[in-house]
Amino acid sequence: MEPRSTPPAGEEPRQRPKQTVKSFEIPKRLVYEAWEKVQVNAGAPGVDAVSVTLFAD
């Protein structure tokens, strides 16, 4: 029996193709402005439970 190229219906693929490039570019200035807003809002942890204090200088 030959290996299947697609998983059976209802199953997730066992391996996903690796992404070689970012799906889109984010300007550094936009990231910096978002960081400043988080700091102003006291940097409360988000859904990942990681506080900005982990990344602060």
C-alpha positions as CSV (number, residue, x, y, z in Angstrom):
1,M,0.0,0.0,0.0
2,E,1.4,3.4,-0.9
3,P,1.5,6.3,1.6
4,R,-1.3,8.8,1.4
5,S,-0.5,12.3,0.4
6,T,-3.5,13.7,2.3
7,P,-4.8,12.6,5.7
8,P,-8.1,10.8,6.0
9,A,-11.2,13.0,6.5
10,G,-11.3,14.6,10.0
11,E,-7.7,14.1,10.8
12,E,-5.0,16.8,11.0
13,P,-1.9,16.4,8.7
14,R,1.0,14.8,10.6
15,Q,3.5,17.2,9.1
16,R,3.0,20.7,8.0
17,P,5.2,22.4,5.4
18,K,7.7,24.7,7.0
19,Q,7.2,28.4,6.3
20,T,10.3,29.9,4.7
21,V,9.3,33.6,4.9
22,K,7.1,35.7,7.1
23,S,3.5,35.8,6.1
24,F,3.7,39.7,6.2
25,E,6.1,42.4,7.2
26,I,5.6,44.5,10.3
27,P,7.4,47.8,10.4
28,K,9.7,48.2,13.5
29,R,8.2,51.5,14.3
30,L,4.7,49.9,14.6
31,V,6.1,47.3,17.0
32,Y,7.9,49.9,19.1
33,E,4.7,52.0,19.3
34,A,2.7,48.9,20.4
35,W,5.4,48.2,23.1
36,E,5.0,51.8,24.4
37,K,1.2,51.4,24.7
38,V,1.7,48.1,26.6
39,Q,4.1,49.8,29.0
40,V,1.6,52.7,29.6
41,N,-1.1,50.2,30.4
42,A,1.1,48.7,33.1
43,G,1.9,45.7,30.9
44,A,-0.5,43.2,32.3
45,P,0.0,39.6,31.2
46,G,-2.0,38.5,28.2
47,V,-3.5,35.1,27.3
48,D,0.0,33.7,27.4
49,A,0.5,34.9,31.0
50,V,3.8,36.6,30.1
51,S,4.3,40.0,31.6
52,V,6.3,42.8,29.9
53,T,8.7,42.8,32.9
54,L,10.2,39.7,31.4
55,F,11.3,41.8,28.4
56,A,11.9,45.2,29.9
57,D,15.4,46.6,29.9
